[in-house]
Amino acid sequence: MSEFLPASLLPRIADDLKVSIGAAGQSVTVTAIAGAFAALLIAVVLPRMDRRFVMIGLTALAILSNVIVALAPSLPVLLLARVLLGVALGGFWAMATAMAAKLVPGDHLGRALTIINAGVSVATVVAVPLGAWLGEVWGWRGVFFLGAGVGLVALIAQTTTLPHVRPTAVSGLRALGATLRSGIVIAGLSAVLLIFGGHFSGFTYIRPAAESVSNIDAGGLAVMLLVFGIANVLGTALSGPIVDRSLRAAIFLFPLLVAAGMLTMLLTSGSTAGLFIAVALWGFGFGGVPTTVLSWGARTEPARLEQIGGLIVTVCNIAIAVGAIVGGVLVDNVSASATLIIGGVLAILGGLVLTSLRRRAHDIPTLVSN
């Protein structure tokens, strides 16, 4: 939730700190950059620490970040606090797959990742409207204090439920290097970059794209985004069982639905109902992508779960930035609808590449053998 809060609060933050909205928007940029580095390096920096304490520490760091943001007297202090949040988020996602593999039977890994990813889906739907509403009632600083309070609830839940988890047998910089030497991993990460980059090249500019293909008004846009969010949650919820039954089918299905939704938006001919159907397909498809790609990573590198998880998260953060840049160039120089064409093509291309890769002869149950 903390990651998405600035999206609805930027004007108030900018006014209070006496900076431009664009400058305040860098609070999102620094979080993503810090998250990318943290995801890549956390297993290297903390190779032997009990993963229970790592996860608890990362949650505590997120709480501290929100408190500092709420008290920030200037933009540099706020940006520093958001760097701390990026470290917490990147580290959490790098560890998530390995932690899930230790907590459930091997044939339930997809469903476990679905439960974890459901938190992001719900936060995506809730954080922006909740932040906008509470920002009017409490002010933007009060909203970040709420974020700290929610983090405290999560911290208490973790301390009372998480077992002690030893780090994976292979860790550190050598393990990261060995993972990167795999041709399958490099090809898979390239596919993940295409899928996420394609999605965010379109989603970052979904409002101008929707307005370019229909006569939708501001109220309709709000409903459209709600439809996207609900479909995203449903896609997340169903992705785990599908992944556990057939990872190959999931790898192809969810990027295909992302592409289908983006390209269908071009064919709505001004129909609001058609636009909502397209957005629902898009949201459902992308809802299943995180669980799918993390599960692919776990099956491809079962002995290096932390490393492959970190690499996937790093690539996803890079894809967010690259997708936004590519989409911006298309919007400014071609058309808003061009983001849907390019994004859809990239998503389906990434899905095809990932589907074509042959999985190594490992089975998920080996992930929880110890």
N, C-alpha and C positions, 0 to 999 in steps of 0.2 A: 504494500500500500504506500509506503514511504517513497518508493521510487517514482510513482505516478502522481503524487500530490502536487508537485509544482505546476503541472499542466493546467490546473484550474485556478492557480493562485498567483501566476506570474505578474499580472498587472498590479496587484496589491503589494507584492514583494518589491517590485520595481519602484512604486511610489514611496513606500516606507524607507527604502534604502537609498532613494534618490539616484537611481540608475535607470538605464533604458530597459525595455522589456527584453530586447535581444541579449543584453548583458546578463539579466537575471536568468534567461533561458539557458545560459551556460551551466547552470546548476544541474541540468540534465546531461549535458555533454561530459562534464568531469566525472559524473557518476558512472557513465558507460565506459569511459576510458579506464578509470580505476578498477572497475569490475573486470574488464578484459585482462589487465595485468594480474590482478589477484587470482583469477581463475587459473591462469597459466602457471603461477609461481607458488601457490599456497602449499602444495604438496612438496615442493622443493625446499621452501623455507621451514616447514614444520614436518619433517619426514617421520619423526618417531613419536609425536605427541598423541595421546589418547584422543580419538576423534570425537568422543563425547565432549571433552573439554574444548576442543576446537570449535564445535558447533555452538556451544554455550557462549564461548568468547566472541564469536562472530555476531550472535544476537545481541550481546551486551554492547558491542561496537555500534550496531545499528541504533540502539537506544540512545547511546551517547551522541551519535550524529544528530538525531532529531532534537535532543535537548539543546545542543549547541546552535543548530539552525534557529530554533525558537528564540534563542537569546542573542542571536548574531547582531552586532552593532553595525556591521559593514558587509559589503559583498565579498571581499576576500575571506573573511571569517566564515561566511555561509558556504563559499565554495570549498574551503578546507573541510568543513563538516560533511559536505556531500561526497568528498573524496573518501572519507571514512565509511560512508554508507556504501560506496562502490566496492570497497574492499570487503565489507560484510556480505554483500550480495554475490560478488564474484566467487568468494571463498565458499559460500554456502552451496551455490550451484555446482561448483567443482566437486564437492564432497557428496552431493545428494545421491548420485547413483550408487557409489560405493557404500554409503550408509544404508540405503534401501536394500541392497543386496545382502547385507548382514542381518537385516531385521525380518525378512520374509523368506519362505521357500523359493527356490529358483524359478519355478514355473509361475510365480505370482509377481515377478519383478515388474512387468508392465503395469499391473494394477497398482502396485505400490507407487511407482512413478506417477501414475495418473492422480493418485490422492495428493501427492506433493505438488504436482503441477496445477491441480484444481485451485490451490491457494492463489496462484498467479492469475488464473482466469477470473476468479471472484474479485480479486483486487482490481483487475483491469476494469471490470464493470462498475464496481462500487467507488473506487478511490476518487475519480474525477468529479462525478456529481456530488458525492459526499463532501469532498473538499470545497467545491464551489458553494454549497449551501452553508456549511459550518464556517467557511471563511467570512460570510456575511454576518453570521451570528457572533462568532468568537474573535474574528480577525485571523489573519494567516498564521500568526505565531501560536495561537491556541490550537490550530489544527495540527501543527507539528508536535505540540505537547501531547495531543491525542495519539499521534503516531508513536511517541515514546511510551505512552501507557499501554497501547496494544502490544508493542514489543516486549514490555515487561510481562504481560500475560503469557506471551509465547516463551519467554525465558523461564518462567515458573513451570510451564508445561514440560519444557525440555529437561529441566533439572529433576523433575519428579518421575519422568518416564524413560529417558534415554539410557540404555545400558552402556557400560564401558565397551569401546570398540577399538581394537588394535588397528594400527595402520596396515595397509596392504604390505605384503612381503617385499615387493619391489617399490622403491620410492626414491625421491631425490632427482637430481639433474640427469643422471644416467638413464633412469627409467623414462623420463620425458624425452630424451634424445632417442632412445630405442623405439619409442612409440612413433616418433616423427619419421623414423627411417622406413616405416612400413608403407609400401605403395598403396595398399588398400586403405589405410588410414588417410593418406594424403588425398586420394581420390574421393573418399567419403566426406572429408572436411570441405573439399571443393564443392561437392554436391550440396552440403548443408549451407555453404555460403550462397549458392545460387538460390536455394529455396527461401532462406530468410531474407536475402537481399531483394529477391523478387517481391516478396510479401511487403516489405517495408518501403520499397520504391512506390508501391501503390497506396498502402495504408497511411503513410505519412501525409499524403495529399488526397485522402479519400473525399474530403469535402469538396474541393474544386472539381475533382473527377465526377462526383455525383451530380454537381450542379451543371457540369458540361453536357451530361447525357439526359438530364431531366429538368423539370421545373420545380424541384423540391424546395420547400422553404425551410426556415430555421427550425420550426417545430418538427417538420418531417425529418430533418437531419438528426435531431435528437432521438427520435424513435428509431431511425435507421441504425444509429450507433448502438442503441439498446438491443435491437435485433441481432446485430453482429455479436455483442457481448454474450447474450443468452445462447446463441448458436455455438460460440466459442467454448462456453462452459460445457455444453452437451457433447461437443467433439472431444473435449478433454476427458469427460466421464466415460465415453465409450472407447476411447483409444486403447486403454489398458487391456481389456478383455480381447480386443482384436489383435493387439501386439502379441499377447501370450498365446493366441491360437495360431497366428500366421504373421510373423514379422514382415515377410516379403510382401504380403498383400497390403499391410498397413503402410509400408514405405512407398508403395505406388499410389494407394488410394488417397491419402490425405494431401500430398502435394497436387494431385490431379484435381481435387475439389477446390483447393486454393485457386488454381489456374482457371477452373471452370467458372468459379464465382466472379473472378476479375474480368474474364472475357465476356461472361454473360451480361455484365453491367453495360457493355457497349451495345448490346442487342435489345435493350429494354424499350427503345423507341419512345422514351418519355413516360413509360408506365411506372407509376410508383410501386404497384404490386410487384412488377417484374424486378424493379430495383431491390426491393426487400428480399425477394427470393434469391437474387444473385448474392446479396450481402450475407444472407443466411448460409448459403453454400460456402462462401469464402470464410466466414467465421467458424463454421463447423470444421472445415478442412484444416485451418491453421490451429484450431484447438487441439487437434491430434498430433501436430508436428513435433512439439517438444518431447513428448513421451516416446514417440517413434524414433527420433534421431538419438536420444539418450539410450534407448534400448538397443539400437543398432550398434552404438559404441560399446555397450556392455558385452554384447555377443562377439564383437570383433576383437576386443582386447580384454578378455575376462581377468587376466592377471595384472592389468594396469588400469583399474577402474578410475582411480583418482586422476591419472594423467589424461586418459581419453575424455573423461568428463570435463576436466579443465580446458582441454583443447576445443571441445565442442562449444562450451560457453564463451570462450574467447572469440571463436569464429562467429558466433551469433552476435556478439557485441560489435565486431567489425562490420558484419552484414547490416546491422541497424544503421551505422554511420554511412556506409557505402550506398545502401539503398536510398537513404534520405538525400544524399548528394546527387545520385543518378536521377531520382525522381524530380528533384528541384531543377536540374538542367533541362529535363524533358518538359516540365511545366512552363518554364520561362522561354524555351526556344522552339518547342514543337506544339504541344497542346496538353491540357490536363488529362485527357483521355488516353494519351500515349503512354502514360504511366501504367495503365491497366494492361495494355498490349504487351509492353516489355516485361512488366512484372509477371504476368501470366506465363509468358514464354519461358522466363527464367525459372519459375517455380516448377513447371512440368519438366523442363530439361534437368533440373536438379533431382527430381524424383526418379527420372529414367536412369540417370547415372547411378544413383544410390541403389536402385533395384538391380542393376546389371552387375554389381559387385558380388563376387562369391564370398560367402561367409567362411571364416576359418573353421576347422573341425573342432570347435569347442562347444560345450553345451552349458547352458546357464546354471544347472545345478552345481557345477564346479565353483561357482561364485560364492557359494555358502558352505563349502565343504568344511571350513573351520569354524 
